[in-house]
Each structure stands twice: as structure tokens, then as C-alpha cells.
């Protein structure tokens, strides 16, 4: 399973994402969530693969890359909604 947050530090939502990531870390005991910038080559290709055009986006895929859950834009989901998926990461 893969858990990714797609966001950019140079945006108006960056503070909200940083706060959310801090809370997620505290709520899950340090479960890892991969962070990608949609303005990088890797981030852009990831966004295209899952048809993401609204940021920030949190994406959960299985090991084969099949989409299991996605949240787009703000407000961000509650950390416990995402933590449910993080137990298998």
C-alpha cells in the first residue's frame, strides 16, 4: 500500500498541510506518508496517473498502483480518516 500527499510548499494552503502532517504524525505514532510536489517530474507524473488537478491531494493505492481512496483540495480530511489506511503502510 502507498500513501501519498501531493502538495507544494509555495502555496496558500502550505501551512494547513504542514499542520495536518504534524497532526497525522502525532495521531498515528509516526506512520509515514510520502510527500510529492506536483511541480516535480515525479509529482507531475503521479498527478497525471491519477487525474489529479486539485491540490493538496491525499492518495491511497494498493501495491499494484490501483486507487483505493483519494481526497482532493481543502479542507483536508480528518487525520483519523487517513490513519485508517495508514495501518497497512
N, C-alpha and C positions, 0 to 999 in steps of 0.2 A: 504494500500500500504506500502511496505517496501523498503527502500533504504539503501543499504549496500556497504561499501568499504572493500575489503578483501586485507590486506597487512600486512607486517611485518616491524617493526621498525629497525631491524638489517640487512637491505639490502642496496644495492647500489641505489635503487630508493626511499628510505625513505624520503630524502629531497624534492624530487619532489612531493611526496604525501602530506607531511606536508604543502608545499607551496600551493598546489592545494586545500587542505582542508581550509586553511586560506582564499584563494580567494573565494571559494564556500560559506563560511560563510558570507563574506562581500557582495557578489553578491546577496545572497538570503535573507539577513536580518536575518540570524541566523537559517535558516532551518536545521533540524537535519539530519545527515547521520550517520548511525550506522557503527562502525568500528569493524572489526573482524580480528584476527590474524589466518592465516591458520595453524599455528603450535599449536593451542589450540584444545581441543576436539570439542568445538562448531564450531570453524572456519573450522576445517578439515571436519566435517560432512556437514557443509554448502557447502563447495567446492565440496565434492563428490556428493551432491544432485543436483548440477547444472553443474557437469562435468567441473569444473574449474581447470586447471593445469598451467595457466599462470597468473602471478601477476604483478602489482596490478590489481584487477578486481573490477568493479563497477556493481552492480546488482540491478535491479528494479523488484519487484514481486508484484502481487496483494495480496489481503488479504487472499486468499486461497493458496498462495505459487506458483502460476503459473508465470513463467518467462515472463516478458514484454520487458525487454531490458537488454543488457549486453555489457560492454566494457572490453576488456582484454588487459593487457600489457601496455607498454608505446609507444607512448606518450599518456597521459591521455586525455580524451575528454575535449572540452571546457566546462567551468562551466555552460554556458547557455544551453548546450545540456542536462545536467543532471538536471539543475534547472527546466526545463520543467516538468520533472517527480516529482520534489520535491514539487510542488504546492499542490499535493494531499496527502502529507505525514503529 
